[in-house]
Amino acid sequence: MSEINRAVKGTNDCLPDESHKWQFVEKQMLETAKLYGFNEIRVPVFEHTEVFLRSVGDTTDVVQKEMYTFDDKGGRSITLRPELTAGTIRSVIENGLVNGALPLKVCYIGGCYRYEKPQAGRLREFHQFGVECIGAAEPNADAEVIALARQVLSSIGIDKISLEINSIGCSECRKEYHKALKEYFSSNIDDLCNTCKDRLDRNPMRILDCKSPVCREIAAKAPVVLDYLCDDCRSHFEKVKEYLTAMGIAFSVNPHIVRGLDYYTRTVFEFVSGDIGAQSTVCGGGRYDGLISQMGGPQTASLGFAMGIERLMLVLKNQQKELPKAANADLYIATMGDNAKVKAMELSAILRGDGFIVETDICGRGLKAQMKYAGKSGAKFSMVLGDNEIQNDEANIKNMLSGEETTLKLSNISNQLFDVINSSALDALAEAIINN
């Protein structure tokens, strides 16, 4: 097959027999977020490159190695979003939302783009669900956002996940921590990758997030940030743990979590699954109290999280979770003759207007082929329509599972079809109860 007829490396097609699963997951995410007062925001897929340089951080892997950046026809540097927080905050500032009633709670679903080596759970085009809670400084906000993340994961059927939390302090207490990291990594500088050698003076915490196996081994023995927290940050973290415990949310403290983006402060957290191999993090987030002021807005405490939908779908598959099946046609109308085709179009329009899923032949097939298609497509009921049925204003509909037939008046088809479908569903439920 020609390369132009293949999806670009690191991207996936979502086919019709899979898209309903995504729709279910996305619906659960948005509805769960609404329980906590979060409403959806939609922002552009690309931004001025400076938006990400100022927020994500120019020493991160995302900025240094992974962004899709190009000059547009006006000579402006544009970047496909590698994550959604920066663009969301840009929108909040630009539209004056940060000056309104706080906290502002927004959520989003959208595609992101990073140039990485494709592997299980990691693609170059991927999709995220996330939330941003803007204007909330108290530690119970941290606990509530973490609780929301856990409830989202639970709502789509994911279990066997663990919560890991950490605090990376504020800009003040991190000064001493940076000194300790510089001293430690300087003694190992010959073994660091070239990227981390560059990070040593500019932002030594980024070395802790390096993907190089050698750098990761060195970083495992580095000083931990919890030993350098100021009193305010330590108190905040202790309160977060207290609130999580009060809500019955189990967690472990992982002092090595720093997250891969520079805007985080204080609380950071990850939900981890053992069902997707090396890419074990399915949700990550934390505080970013300085991001809004860094991007030109007023000083505003904020926090949020994001979760990769492809990774969640992989976890669901590996945990053998059953998602709702795609909705098949309630009724397939097979036709014999031109008059029947016209009548089928009329009945289809009426039924679809009343919320039924209806199909009829649009390929010019014979009756036998139409019925074969109705069976393959999974239609719940079928109807054969010809001149006699039209003249008599009635036709038989057939339950495609049981073979049972029922006669309906065509002039009252919606009400009667509704009754037949409900009766069939009740019979199936009763049978299931008896069998169990």
N, C-alpha and C positions, 0 to 999 in steps of 0.2 A: 504494500500500500504506500502511495506517495506520502512524503512527510507533511505536505500541506493538507492532507486528509486525516491527519492525526492531531489529537489535542497537544498543545504545547507542553513540553516536559514540566512536571510539577503542578499540572492542573488536571482536574477531573470533570467529567460530565456527570450531571445528576439526571439519570434516566427516569422515564415515567413510572416504572415499577419501584423506584426508590423515593421519588419526590414527595409522596404522601407521608413518608416517615419523617422527612425534614419538616414538612408542614406541621405535623403533630408536635414535634420537638419544639419548633419555634413558637407555636401557639402556647404550649405549656410554659415556656420561658416568659413570654410577654404577660400572660395571665397571672403567673406567680409574682412577677415584678409589680403588677398592679395592686396586689394585696398589700404591698409595702408602700404604696403611693408613688410608684415610678411610672412615668409616661414616656412614650417613644419619641426619640429625636432622630432625624435623618440628616446626615451631613455628606458633602461631596466625597467622591472616591479619590480625588487628588487635591493637594494643597500646595501652596508655595513651600518650597523646600525648607525655608527658614522656620516654618512652624514646627518641623520635627527636629531641626538642629537645636532650637531653643528649648524644646521640651524633653524629647527622648534622650538627648545628650550626645555630643560628638565623639565621646570615647566609648560608646556602646557598640556591641557587635552589629546591632540593627543599623546604625548610621554608618559605621565604618565599612561594613561588608555586605549588607543585605538590602538596602533600599533601591527601588526602581526609580531613578532620577533622570530627567531629560530636560532639555531646553525646548520650550514651545516656539511657535512661529514668531512670537513677539520677543524672543530672547530671554524669557523669564524661566528661571529654574523651577521645575514642577516635579513633585514626587507623588507616586501612588502611595496611599496611606499604608504604612506597615502595622499600624494599630489605630484604634478609634478615639482614644482619650484626647490626644492633642487636637484633632479636628473638632471634637465636641467642645473643648474648652475655648478654642478660637471662636466658635459659633456663639457660645454663651457670652463671651466678652463683647463680640461685635454687635450682638443683638440686645445688649443691655440686660440680659436675664440675671446677671449677677447682682444687679441693683434692685431686683424685685424681692418678693417674699422668699426668705430662706428658711430651711434648706430647700434648694432646688433639686428635685430627684428626676433624673432622666435615664432611659435605657435605650439600647440600640441593637440591631442585628445588621451585619454588613460584611462585605468581602474585604480582605486585607492582602497585601502583597509583599513578600520577602524573597530575595534571591538566596535560597538555601539548597543544600543537597536534599532532594526529595527522599523521604523514607516513610515508614509507617507512622501515621500521626503527624507528619510534617510535610506540608506542601508549599509551593510558591504562591499559589492563590488559595487562600483558606478563608473561613468565615468565623466571625466571632459574635457572641452575645455578651453584652456587658452593661454595667450600670455606673453612673457617676452621681454621688451625693455631695452637693456643693453647698458649703456654708455651715457644716456641722463639725465642731471641734471636739465634742465630748467623746470619751472612750466608749460610751454605750452606742454611739453611731458606728464605731468599728465593729462591735459585736452584732449589731443589727444587719449590717451589710454582709458579714460572714454568714449569719443565719439565713439571709436571703439566698446566698450562693448555695448553701447546703439544701435549702428547700427546692430550689430550681433543679438541682441534680436529682433529688429524690422524686420530684414530680414527673421526670421523664423515665424513671425506673432504674437509675444507677444506684447500686449499693457497693459495699466493699471498698469504700474510699476512706481515706484518713486526712485529717486536717492538721497541717503544720503551720505554726505561727512564729514570728520573730519580731523584734523591734530593731530598726537600724538608726534610731535616734534622730535628733534634729541637727541643723547645720552647726550648732555650737558644740554639742558633745561629740560630733563626728570629727572635729578638728584634732582632738587627742587620738582618736581612733586612727585617723589617716596617718598621723605621725608613727604610730605603732606598726601599721601596715607597711609603710615605706621602709622602716628599719628592718622588718622581717623579710620583705621581698627583695630588698637590696642585697641581703646575704645570699640570695638564690638567683640573682639576676642573670647569671650565665646560662641558667637552665630555662628561663622564661622564653616564650615565643616572642617574636619581634613586636607584635601588636601589644603585648603586655609590658614589654620594656618601655614602649612609648607611653603606656598608661601610668607607669610607676610614679611619675612626677605630676601628671595631670589629674588622675583620679584612680588611686590604687584600689578602691573598692571594686572597680570593674574587673580587676584580675580575678576576683572571687567568682565571677560569672563566666570566665573563659571556658570554651568548650574543648580546648586542647587537653588531652589526657595528662600530659606532664604538668601543665599549669594547674590542673584540677588536683593532682596529687600534692603539689606544693601548697596550694590554697587550703587543703584539708587540715593542715597543721598551723594555719595562720591564727593570729589573735582573733577573738570573737568580740563582736560589737557590744554584746550585752554587758561586758565588763567595763565599758566606757560610757554607759548611759548617764546623763545628768539626772538630777533628782526628779525633775518634772517628767521626763521621758520614762523613767523607771516607774513612777507612780501611775502614769497613763497606761503603761503596759500591764501593770498588776491589776488595774481596774478592768481592762479588756478581758483578762483571764477570769476575773471574778464574774463578769457578766456572762461570759460563755458558759461557765460552770453553772450559773443560775438557770440558764436556758437548756441545760442538759446536753450541751454540745461538747463532745469529747475532742481533745486536741493534744498535740505534743509540741514542745518548744524545740525548734530546729535553728540553732544559732548561725547556721551557714546560709540561710535564705537571705538574699539581698535583692532579688528580682533583677531583670535584665535592662531596666530603664532608669535613667538618672533622676526622674522627678519624684521618686518615692521618699517618704520620711516616716519615721516612727513605725507604726504597725505595718508589717507585710505578712502575707499568708498565701498558702497554696493548698489545694485539694489534690491528693495524689492517688492514683489507681495503679494496681499491679497488673492490670489486664491489657496494657498496650506496650509492653517492652520498655525500652530506654526512655521514650518520651512519656514519662509517667505523670507529669503535671497536667491536669485537665482544667484547672481553674487557678488563676493567680490574681492577686490584687493587693491593695493597701492604701495608705495615706499619701497624699501629695500636697501638703499644706502650703508649699511655696510656688506651686506651678502657675496659678492664676496671676500672681504678681509678677512672676518671671516672664509671662507672656503679655504683660502690659495692663493687666487688670488690677483691681484692688486686692490687698492681702486677704485671702479667703481660705479658710481651712476646708479641705475636701478629701474625698476618698472614693474608691470604686474597685471594680474587678472586671475581668474578661475571661471568657472560656471559649476554647476552640470547638466549633460544632463538629468538624470532621473527627476530632479526637473522641468526642462524646459518642458519635455514631460507631466508632471503632470499639469503644468500651462496651456499648450496648450489644454489639455483634459478638464480642468475645465472651460476654457474660450470658449470651444466649437469651437475651430479653426479647419478648414478643411485643412488637409495636402494632397498633391498629392497622388492619389491612385496608387497601385502597377501596374506595366506594365504587362498586360495580353498578351497572344499570338496574334500576327498579323494574324496567319493562323494555323489552325489545319488540318492536312492531315489524313483523315480516309482511311483505305485500305481494299481491298477485294482480298485475294489471295497472294501467295508468290511473284509473280512478282511485284505486287503493293507495297509490303513492301520494296523490293529492290529499286524501283523507288522513293518511299517516302523518303528513306534515302538519295538518290542522290539529290533530290530536296531540302530537308531540309538543306543539306550541302551547296548547292549553295545559298539559301536564307539567311541562317545565315551568310555566308561570306559577304553578301551585307547588313548586319545589321538588318535583320528582325528577330522577335521572332517567332520561329516555333516549333510546337509540332507534334508528330505523335505517333501512338500506339506502346508501348513497353511492353504491358501486355498480348498480345494475345487475346484481346477482340473481340467479334463479332461487326458487323457494328452498330447495335442499341446501344450497350453499349459505343462504341467509340463516337457516336454523343451525347449521354447523358453526357459523360465526357466533350466533347467540350463545351456544354452549361454551365455546372457547373463551368468550369474553367474560363469562361469569354472570350474565344477566340473571336476576332472581326470577323473573317471569317473562314469558313470551306470549305474543298474540299474533295470529295469522289473520290478515285482513284482505278480503276480496269483495267482489260485487255483491254477493249474498249477504255478507256481514253488514255492508253499508246500507243495503236496502232494508234489512231487518232491524237496523239500529242496535245490533248486539253482536258480541264476539266472545269466544272462549279465551281465557288467559290460562296459561299452564305454569304451574310451579315447577321450575327447572330441576329442583332437587327431588321432590316427592312424586312428580308426574301428575299430581292432582289438578283437575281443571275446574274453572269457575266461569259462569257466563256473566258478562257485564253489559250494561246498557251504554252504548257509546255516547249518548247525550248526557250521561251523568257519570262519566268515566272517572273523574278525579275522586269524588266521594267514595265510589265503590272500590277503586284501587286502593285507597287509603285503608278501608276496612279489611280488604283481603290481605294486604301486607301486614297489618297489625295482628290479624288472626293467625297468620303464618308464623309470625315472630313469637306469639304466645304459645303456639303448639310446639315450636322448637325449644322454647325455654322449659316447658313442662316435660318434654322428652329428656332434656338434659338433666333435669332434677331427678327424674325417675332412674335414669341410667347411673347417676352418681350415688 
